[in-house]
Amino acid sequence: MSMAVVGLLAGMALGFAGYFGGFGAFVLVAALGAIGFVAGRFLDGDLEAGDFFRPRGRDRDDRRR
């Protein structure tokens, strides 16, 4: 399934949640979708747990200087 189709389905789900459930349901569906996306990337091996805690761009030794 292409990323365009996934984006379309996610947008439709958020639209339905917003229309039928109000803003609270919209936020809940968006938050759960983001959590599911991160969990899926983690399980696929595209993300590592350390990616959330490491600084970008520099090594730790460079920041101390």
N, C-alpha and C positions, 0 to 999 in steps of 0.2 A: 504494500500500500504506500503510495507516495505521500510525502510530507504535506502536499497541497490538500489531499483528501483528508488527512488527519487534522489539519488546521480547519478545514471546512466542517468536519464533524464536531470538533471542539467548539467552534463558533456557534454552531447550531444548538449544541447542548447548553451553552451559556445563554444564548438568546431565549430558549424555552424556559430555562430556570429563571431568568430575569422577568420574563413576561408573566409566567404563571405563579411564581413564588415570591416575586419582589426582589428588592436589592439584597436582602439577607441570603436568600437562596442563590443569587448570582455570585456573591462573594464566597459562599460555602463551596459551590461547584468549582469555582476558579481555584480556590485553595487546595481542594482535594485533587483536582487535575494536575496542579503543579507538583504536589507531593507524589502522585502516581507517576508523573513524568520522570522525576528525579530517581524514584525507586526503580523504575524500568531501566533507566540508563545505567544505574548501579548494578543491577542484576545482569544486564547485557555485557558488562565489563568495560563500558565506555567511561565510567567514572570510578575513582577510588576515594575512599573515605578521607584520605589525606589531602585531596584536592580542595576541600573546604577550609583547611586550616593553614595551608602553606601560603606565604606571601608570593605575589606575582612578580616576575621579572628579575628579582635579585636573590642572591643567596643570603643566608643569615649572617655570614661573616662580613658581607659588604655593608650591611646596615649598622654594624658596630663601629665602623671607622668614621 
